[in-house]
Amino acid sequence: MAPRTSGPEGTHIVVRLDDLLHARRMTLTELAERVGLTLANLSILKTGKAKAIRFSTLEAICRELECQPGDLLSYTEGGN
């Protein structure tokens, strides 16, 4: 199950970074090097503990994983 970040009123943003990395046979360390982020910051995003993400970071991740933002993040209500 992909990690979720809690939002207001039981809404959640689901982060699917782990699934994308697995599908592309890439490690978190490799992605961190390619996008110029620390492993710690990328890990925070992967585990769903991030409170925000910069568009430049999102763009770099999508470029390296050859995906769209919607492949990485999704929205659910009520913890579904």
Biopython code that builds the backbone (N, CA, C, O; Angstrom):
import numpy as np
from Bio.PDB.StructureBuilder import StructureBuilder

atoms = [
    (1, "MET", "N", (0.838, -1.179, 0.000)),
    (1, "MET", "CA", (0.000, 0.000, 0.000)),
    (1, "MET", "C", (0.884, 1.244, 0.000)),
    (1, "MET", "O", (1.861, 1.320, 0.745)),
    (2, "ALA", "N", (0.541, 2.197, -0.826)),
    (2, "ALA", "CA", (1.314, 3.432, -0.936)),
    (2, "ALA", "C", (1.088, 4.303, 0.294)),
    (2, "ALA", "O", (-0.022, 4.333, 0.826)),
    (3, "PRO", "N", (2.118, 5.013, 0.758)),
    (3, "PRO", "CA", (1.969, 5.891, 1.910)),
    (3, "PRO", "C", (1.060, 7.067, 1.611)),
    (3, "PRO", "O", (0.945, 7.515, 0.470)),
    (4, "ARG", "N", (0.410, 7.562, 2.674)),
    (4, "ARG", "CA", (-0.508, 8.686, 2.540)),
    (4, "ARG", "C", (-0.067, 9.827, 3.436)),
    (4, "ARG", "O", (0.480, 9.616, 4.518)),
    (5, "THR", "N", (-0.315, 11.032, 2.970)),
    (5, "THR", "CA", (-0.142, 12.199, 3.823)),
    (5, "THR", "C", (-1.528, 12.700, 4.158)),
    (5, "THR", "O", (-2.363, 12.871, 3.270)),
    (6, "SER", "N", (-1.779, 12.937, 5.433)),
    (6, "SER", "CA", (-3.093, 13.387, 5.863)),
    (6, "SER", "C", (-3.299, 14.847, 5.572)),
    (6, "SER", "O", (-2.406, 15.672, 5.764)),
    (7, "GLY", "N", (-4.477, 15.153, 5.109)),
    (7, "GLY", "CA", (-4.875, 16.529, 4.855)),
    (7, "GLY", "C", (-6.081, 16.863, 5.702)),
    (7, "GLY", "O", (-6.427, 16.109, 6.611)),
    (8, "PRO", "N", (-6.727, 17.982, 5.420)),
    (8, "PRO", "CA", (-7.886, 18.385, 6.198)),
    (8, "PRO", "C", (-9.079, 17.478, 5.944)),
    (8, "PRO", "O", (-9.255, 16.954, 4.844)),
    (9, "GLU", "N", (-9.886, 17.303, 6.962)),
    (9, "GLU", "CA", (-11.174, 16.616, 6.866)),
    (9, "GLU", "C", (-11.073, 15.220, 6.273)),
    (9, "GLU", "O", (-11.912, 14.847, 5.452)),
    (10, "GLY", "N", (-10.085, 14.448, 6.657)),
    (10, "GLY", "CA", (-9.987, 13.065, 6.234)),
    (10, "GLY", "C", (-9.576, 12.845, 4.793)),
    (10, "GLY", "O", (-9.798, 11.763, 4.250)),
    (11, "THR", "N", (-8.981, 13.845, 4.162)),
    (11, "THR", "CA", (-8.494, 13.671, 2.799)),
    (11, "THR", "C", (-7.035, 13.252, 2.838)),
    (11, "THR", "O", (-6.328, 13.500, 3.815)),
    (12, "HIS", "N", (-6.602, 12.621, 1.776)),
    (12, "HIS", "CA", (-5.232, 12.106, 1.742)),
    (12, "HIS", "C", (-4.639, 12.237, 0.347)),
    (12, "HIS", "O", (-5.323, 12.076, -0.664)),
    (13, "ILE", "N", (-3.365, 12.528, 0.328)),
    (13, "ILE", "CA", (-2.576, 12.452, -0.900)),
    (13, "ILE", "C", (-1.767, 11.166, -0.800)),
    (13, "ILE", "O", (-1.033, 10.962, 0.167)),
    (14, "VAL", "N", (-1.902, 10.311, -1.788)),
    (14, "VAL", "CA", (-1.197, 9.033, -1.804)),
    (14, "VAL", "C", (0.044, 9.184, -2.675)),
    (14, "VAL", "O", (-0.042, 9.640, -3.815)),
    (15, "VAL", "N", (1.199, 8.798, -2.133)),
    (15, "VAL", "CA", (2.476, 8.890, -2.839)),
    (15, "VAL", "C", (2.855, 7.502, -3.341)),
    (15, "VAL", "O", (2.956, 6.557, -2.559)),
    (16, "ARG", "N", (3.063, 7.386, -4.639)),
    (16, "ARG", "CA", (3.367, 6.092, -5.247)),
    (16, "ARG", "C", (4.815, 6.018, -5.743)),
    (16, "ARG", "O", (5.099, 5.339, -6.730)),
    (17, "LEU", "N", (5.705, 6.698, -5.078)),
    (17, "LEU", "CA", (7.101, 6.712, -5.491)),
    (17, "LEU", "C", (7.719, 5.319, -5.439)),
    (17, "LEU", "O", (8.459, 4.931, -6.343)),
    (18, "ASP", "N", (7.424, 4.581, -4.404)),
    (18, "ASP", "CA", (7.988, 3.238, -4.257)),
    (18, "ASP", "C", (7.571, 2.341, -5.425)),
    (18, "ASP", "O", (8.389, 1.590, -5.957)),
    (19, "ASP", "N", (6.301, 2.421, -5.822)),
    (19, "ASP", "CA", (5.807, 1.619, -6.941)),
    (19, "ASP", "C", (6.517, 1.994, -8.239)),
    (19, "ASP", "O", (6.897, 1.119, -9.018)),
    (20, "LEU", "N", (6.695, 3.301, -8.472)),
    (20, "LEU", "CA", (7.367, 3.756, -9.690)),
    (20, "LEU", "C", (8.829, 3.331, -9.717)),
    (20, "LEU", "O", (9.342, 2.915, -10.756)),
    (21, "LEU", "N", (9.496, 3.437, -8.576)),
    (21, "LEU", "CA", (10.900, 3.004, -8.502)),
    (21, "LEU", "C", (11.012, 1.513, -8.791)),
    (21, "LEU", "O", (11.887, 1.084, -9.544)),
    (22, "HIS", "N", (10.131, 0.735, -8.196)),
    (22, "HIS", "CA", (10.162, -0.713, -8.405)),
    (22, "HIS", "C", (9.928, -1.046, -9.881)),
    (22, "HIS", "O", (10.638, -1.878, -10.447)),
    (23, "ALA", "N", (8.949, -0.409, -10.498)),
    (23, "ALA", "CA", (8.631, -0.672, -11.903)),
    (23, "ALA", "C", (9.793, -0.330, -12.826)),
    (23, "ALA", "O", (9.959, -0.948, -13.878)),
    (24, "ARG", "N", (10.595, 0.654, -12.431)),
    (24, "ARG", "CA", (11.721, 1.073, -13.267)),
    (24, "ARG", "C", (13.055, 0.486, -12.809)),
    (24, "ARG", "O", (14.114, 0.810, -13.345)),
    (25, "ARG", "N", (12.973, -0.379, -11.811)),
    (25, "ARG", "CA", (14.169, -1.036, -11.259)),
    (25, "ARG", "C", (15.245, -0.018, -10.894)),
    (25, "ARG", "O", (16.416, -0.160, -11.247)),
    (26, "MET", "N", (14.807, 1.005, -10.180)),
    (26, "MET", "CA", (15.703, 2.071, -9.756)),
    (26, "MET", "C", (15.654, 2.163, -8.231)),
    (26, "MET", "O", (14.599, 1.979, -7.624)),
    (27, "THR", "N", (16.786, 2.444, -7.630)),
    (27, "THR", "CA", (16.809, 2.607, -6.180)),
    (27, "THR", "C", (16.529, 4.053, -5.811)),
    (27, "THR", "O", (16.666, 4.958, -6.635)),
    (28, "LEU", "N", (16.141, 4.255, -4.578)),
    (28, "LEU", "CA", (15.912, 5.599, -4.073)),
    (28, "LEU", "C", (17.212, 6.402, -4.109)),
    (28, "LEU", "O", (17.203, 7.597, -4.405)),
    (29, "THR", "N", (18.312, 5.748, -3.811)),
    (29, "THR", "CA", (19.616, 6.398, -3.847)),
    (29, "THR", "C", (19.950, 6.881, -5.258)),
    (29, "THR", "O", (20.445, 7.995, -5.434)),
    (30, "GLU", "N", (19.684, 6.053, -6.253)),
    (30, "GLU", "CA", (19.946, 6.431, -7.636)),
    (30, "GLU", "C", (19.081, 7.623, -8.049)),
    (30, "GLU", "O", (19.566, 8.556, -8.689)),
    (31, "LEU", "N", (17.803, 7.585, -7.681)),
    (31, "LEU", "CA", (16.920, 8.703, -8.014)),
    (31, "LEU", "C", (17.386, 9.977, -7.321)),
    (31, "LEU", "O", (17.390, 11.044, -7.935)),
    (32, "ALA", "N", (17.777, 9.885, -6.061)),
    (32, "ALA", "CA", (18.256, 11.048, -5.314)),
    (32, "ALA", "C", (19.450, 11.689, -6.019)),
    (32, "ALA", "O", (19.520, 12.913, -6.131)),
    (33, "GLU", "N", (20.379, 10.876, -6.490)),
    (33, "GLU", "CA", (21.547, 11.397, -7.205)),
    (33, "GLU", "C", (21.138, 12.066, -8.516)),
    (33, "GLU", "O", (21.661, 13.124, -8.868)),
    (34, "ARG", "N", (20.210, 11.451, -9.230)),
    (34, "ARG", "CA", (19.792, 11.989, -10.523)),
    (34, "ARG", "C", (19.036, 13.317, -10.415)),
    (34, "ARG", "O", (19.165, 14.180, -11.283)),
    (35, "VAL", "N", (18.248, 13.476, -9.347)),
    (35, "VAL", "CA", (17.446, 14.702, -9.220)),
    (35, "VAL", "C", (18.103, 15.744, -8.322)),
    (35, "VAL", "O", (17.602, 16.863, -8.204)),
    (36, "GLY", "N", (19.211, 15.391, -7.693)),
    (36, "GLY", "CA", (19.926, 16.353, -6.866)),
    (36, "GLY", "C", (19.294, 16.623, -5.515)),
    (36, "GLY", "O", (19.378, 17.737, -4.996)),
    (37, "LEU", "N", (18.662, 15.609, -4.944)),
    (37, "LEU", "CA", (18.076, 15.723, -3.609)),
    (37, "LEU", "C", (18.833, 14.827, -2.649)),
    (37, "LEU", "O", (19.500, 13.878, -3.060)),
    (38, "THR", "N", (18.722, 15.139, -1.361)),
    (38, "THR", "CA", (19.322, 14.238, -0.386)),
    (38, "THR", "C", (18.445, 13.000, -0.277)),
    (38, "THR", "O", (17.238, 13.055, -0.511)),
    (39, "LEU", "N", (19.063, 11.896, 0.078)),
    (39, "LEU", "CA", (18.333, 10.661, 0.275)),
    (39, "LEU", "C", (17.282, 10.839, 1.376)),
    (39, "LEU", "O", (16.180, 10.298, 1.277)),
    (40, "ALA", "N", (17.620, 11.591, 2.413)),
    (40, "ALA", "CA", (16.684, 11.819, 3.518)),
    (40, "ALA", "C", (15.422, 12.538, 3.040)),
    (40, "ALA", "O", (14.313, 12.149, 3.405)),
    (41, "ASN", "N", (15.583, 13.581, 2.229)),
    (41, "ASN", "CA", (14.411, 14.319, 1.752)),
    (41, "ASN", "C", (13.555, 13.481, 0.815)),
    (41, "ASN", "O", (12.327, 13.549, 0.872)),
    (42, "LEU", "N", (14.179, 12.702, -0.033)),
    (42, "LEU", "CA", (13.425, 11.847, -0.936)),
    (42, "LEU", "C", (12.715, 10.738, -0.154)),
    (42, "LEU", "O", (11.610, 10.330, -0.512)),
    (43, "SER", "N", (13.344, 10.260, 0.896)),
    (43, "SER", "CA", (12.732, 9.243, 1.749)),
    (43, "SER", "C", (11.490, 9.786, 2.449)),
    (43, "SER", "O", (10.500, 9.071, 2.600)),
    (44, "ILE", "N", (11.537, 11.039, 2.873)),
    (44, "ILE", "CA", (10.371, 11.673, 3.497)),
    (44, "ILE", "C", (9.198, 11.701, 2.519)),
    (44, "ILE", "O", (8.057, 11.451, 2.906)),
    (45, "LEU", "N", (9.477, 12.002, 1.269)),
    (45, "LEU", "CA", (8.436, 12.001, 0.254)),
    (45, "LEU", "C", (7.916, 10.577, 0.034)),
    (45, "LEU", "O", (6.707, 10.355, -0.024)),
    (46, "LYS", "N", (8.817, 9.636, -0.084)),
    (46, "LYS", "CA", (8.447, 8.241, -0.356)),
    (46, "LYS", "C", (7.555, 7.657, 0.734)),
    (46, "LYS", "O", (6.636, 6.893, 0.441)),
    (47, "THR", "N", (7.819, 8.008, 1.972)),
    (47, "THR", "CA", (7.048, 7.459, 3.089)),
    (47, "THR", "C", (5.754, 8.215, 3.342)),
    (47, "THR", "O", (4.992, 7.852, 4.239)),
    (48, "GLY", "N", (5.494, 9.259, 2.564)),
    (48, "GLY", "CA", (4.251, 10.003, 2.718)),
    (48, "GLY", "C", (4.260, 10.999, 3.859)),
    (48, "GLY", "O", (3.200, 11.474, 4.268)),
    (49, "LYS", "N", (5.429, 11.326, 4.381)),
    (49, "LYS", "CA", (5.529, 12.258, 5.510)),
    (49, "LYS", "C", (5.776, 13.694, 5.080)),
    (49, "LYS", "O", (5.815, 14.593, 5.919)),
    (50, "ALA", "N", (5.944, 13.920, 3.782)),
    (50, "ALA", "CA", (6.196, 15.276, 3.282)),
    (50, "ALA", "C", (4.937, 16.121, 3.403)),
    (50, "ALA", "O", (3.830, 15.630, 3.180)),
    (51, "LYS", "N", (5.104, 17.374, 3.751)),
    (51, "LYS", "CA", (3.992, 18.312, 3.847)),
    (51, "LYS", "C", (3.816, 19.103, 2.560)),
    (51, "LYS", "O", (2.757, 19.687, 2.331)),
    (52, "ALA", "N", (4.840, 19.127, 1.721)),
    (52, "ALA", "CA", (4.800, 19.892, 0.476)),
    (52, "ALA", "C", (5.860, 19.336, -0.462)),
    (52, "ALA", "O", (6.767, 18.613, -0.048)),
    (53, "ILE", "N", (5.722, 19.692, -1.743)),
    (53, "ILE", "CA", (6.731, 19.343, -2.736)),
    (53, "ILE", "C", (6.839, 20.509, -3.709)),
    (53, "ILE", "O", (5.828, 21.037, -4.173)),
    (54, "ARG", "N", (8.050, 20.900, -4.009)),
    (54, "ARG", "CA", (8.271, 21.979, -4.981)),
    (54, "ARG", "C", (7.989, 21.452, -6.386)),
    (54, "ARG", "O", (8.236, 20.286, -6.692)),
    (55, "PHE", "N", (7.466, 22.342, -7.231)),
    (55, "PHE", "CA", (7.219, 21.947, -8.613)),
    (55, "PHE", "C", (8.516, 21.527, -9.298)),
    (55, "PHE", "O", (8.514, 20.609, -10.117)),
    (56, "SER", "N", (9.617, 22.189, -8.971)),
    (56, "SER", "CA", (10.896, 21.821, -9.592)),
    (56, "SER", "C", (11.312, 20.404, -9.192)),
    (56, "SER", "O", (11.890, 19.677, -10.000)),
    (57, "THR", "N", (11.019, 20.010, -7.946)),
    (57, "THR", "CA", (11.316, 18.654, -7.493)),
    (57, "THR", "C", (10.402, 17.659, -8.185)),
    (57, "THR", "O", (10.854, 16.606, -8.636)),
    (58, "LEU", "N", (9.128, 17.982, -8.272)),
    (58, "LEU", "CA", (8.168, 17.124, -8.951)),
    (58, "LEU", "C", (8.545, 16.939, -10.414)),
    (58, "LEU", "O", (8.470, 15.836, -10.954)),
    (59, "GLU", "N", (8.949, 18.036, -11.045)),
    (59, "GLU", "CA", (9.368, 17.985, -12.447)),
    (59, "GLU", "C", (10.592, 17.085, -12.625)),
    (59, "GLU", "O", (10.641, 16.283, -13.557)),
    (60, "ALA", "N", (11.573, 17.216, -11.740)),
    (60, "ALA", "CA", (12.795, 16.409, -11.839)),
    (60, "ALA", "C", (12.497, 14.925, -11.627)),
    (60, "ALA", "O", (13.044, 14.078, -12.333)),
    (61, "ILE", "N", (11.636, 14.606, -10.665)),
    (61, "ILE", "CA", (11.276, 13.212, -10.412)),
    (61, "ILE", "C", (10.545, 12.639, -11.627)),
    (61, "ILE", "O", (10.845, 11.531, -12.071)),
    (62, "CYS", "N", (9.591, 13.395, -12.158)),
    (62, "CYS", "CA", (8.837, 12.927, -13.325)),
    (62, "CYS", "C", (9.747, 12.754, -14.544)),
    (62, "CYS", "O", (9.569, 11.821, -15.327)),
    (63, "ARG", "N", (10.714, 13.648, -14.699)),
    (63, "ARG", "CA", (11.660, 13.532, -15.813)),
    (63, "ARG", "C", (12.463, 12.244, -15.701)),
    (63, "ARG", "O", (12.595, 11.505, -16.677)),
    (64, "GLU", "N", (12.993, 11.976, -14.525)),
    (64, "GLU", "CA", (13.853, 10.802, -14.341)),
    (64, "GLU", "C", (13.080, 9.493, -14.358)),
    (64, "GLU", "O", (13.603, 8.470, -14.801)),
    (65, "LEU", "N", (11.830, 9.513, -13.877)),
    (65, "LEU", "CA", (11.028, 8.290, -13.851)),
    (65, "LEU", "C", (10.149, 8.151, -15.097)),
    (65, "LEU", "O", (9.417, 7.174, -15.256)),
    (66, "GLU", "N", (10.242, 9.160, -15.981)),
    (66, "GLU", "CA", (9.445, 9.168, -17.206)),
    (66, "GLU", "C", (7.972, 8.914, -16.893)),
    (66, "GLU", "O", (7.355, 7.982, -17.409)),
    (67, "CYS", "N", (7.425, 9.781, -16.024)),
    (67, "CYS", "CA", (6.038, 9.644, -15.608)),
    (67, "CYS", "C", (5.366, 11.012, -15.547)),
    (67, "CYS", "O", (6.008, 12.042, -15.749)),
    (68, "GLN", "N", (4.096, 11.005, -15.273)),
    (68, "GLN", "CA", (3.318, 12.220, -15.082)),
    (68, "GLN", "C", (3.103, 12.422, -13.579)),
    (68, "GLN", "O", (3.162, 11.453, -12.822)),
    (69, "PRO", "N", (2.854, 13.659, -13.130)),
    (69, "PRO", "CA", (2.608, 13.894, -11.701)),
    (69, "PRO", "C", (1.493, 13.002, -11.140)),
    (69, "PRO", "O", (1.564, 12.564, -9.992)),
    (70, "GLY", "N", (0.470, 12.737, -11.950)),
    (70, "GLY", "CA", (-0.624, 11.879, -11.508)),
    (70, "GLY", "C", (-0.227, 10.429, -11.313)),
    (70, "GLY", "O", (-0.930, 9.679, -10.636)),
    (71, "ASP", "N", (0.897, 10.024, -11.901)),
    (71, "ASP", "CA", (1.420, 8.678, -11.669)),
    (71, "ASP", "C", (2.084, 8.599, -10.299)),
    (71, "ASP", "O", (2.137, 7.533, -9.686)),
    (72, "LEU", "N", (2.578, 9.714, -9.833)),
    (72, "LEU", "CA", (3.308, 9.795, -8.570)),
    (72, "LEU", "C", (2.388, 10.091, -7.382)),
    (72, "LEU", "O", (2.558, 9.532, -6.299)),
    (73, "LEU", "N", (1.412, 10.980, -7.601)),
    (73, "LEU", "CA", (0.531, 11.434, -6.531)),
    (73, "LEU", "C", (-0.923, 11.230, -6.922)),
    (73, "LEU", "O", (-1.295, 11.429, -8.079)),
    (74, "SER", "N", (-1.746, 10.833, -5.955)),
    (74, "SER", "CA", (-3.184, 10.775, -6.192)),
    (74, "SER", "C", (-3.898, 11.246, -4.927)),
    (74, "SER", "O", (-3.315, 11.306, -3.844)),
    (75, "TYR", "N", (-5.151, 11.572, -5.095)),
    (75, "TYR", "CA", (-5.970, 12.124, -4.016)),
    (75, "TYR", "C", (-7.100, 11.157, -3.678)),
    (75, "TYR", "O", (-7.762, 10.631, -4.573)),
    (76, "THR", "N", (-7.316, 10.925, -2.397)),
    (76, "THR", "CA", (-8.448, 10.122, -1.947)),
    (76, "THR", "C", (-9.144, 10.835, -0.798)),
    (76, "THR", "O", (-8.529, 11.615, -0.071)),
    (77, "GLU", "N", (-10.413, 10.562, -0.647)),
    (77, "GLU", "CA", (-11.167, 11.099, 0.489)),
    (77, "GLU", "C", (-11.419, 10.010, 1.511)),
    (77, "GLU", "O", (-11.572, 8.839, 1.164)),
    (78, "GLY", "N", (-11.460, 10.401, 2.763)),
    (78, "GLY", "CA", (-11.827, 9.487, 3.824)),
    (78, "GLY", "C", (-10.885, 8.335, 4.058)),
    (78, "GLY", "O", (-11.278, 7.329, 4.649)),
    (79, "GLY", "N", (-9.640, 8.457, 3.606)),
    (79, "GLY", "CA", (-8.652, 7.419, 3.867)),
    (79, "GLY", "C", (-8.838, 6.171, 3.026)),
    (79, "GLY", "O", (-8.358, 5.104, 3.408)),
    (80, "ASN", "N", (-9.518, 6.271, 1.894)),
    (80, "ASN", "CA", (-9.731, 5.123, 1.018)),
    (80, "ASN", "C", (-8.476, 4.683, 0.323)),
    (80, "ASN", "O", (-8.501, 3.725, -0.449)),
]
sb = StructureBuilder()
sb.init_structure("model")
sb.init_model(0)
sb.init_chain("A")
sb.init_seg("    ")
for serial, (resi, resn, name, xyz) in enumerate(atoms, 1):
    if name == "N":
        sb.init_residue(resn, " ", resi, " ")
    sb.init_atom(name, np.array(xyz, "f"), 0.0, 1.0, " ", f" {name:<3s}", serial, name[0])
structure = sb.get_structure()
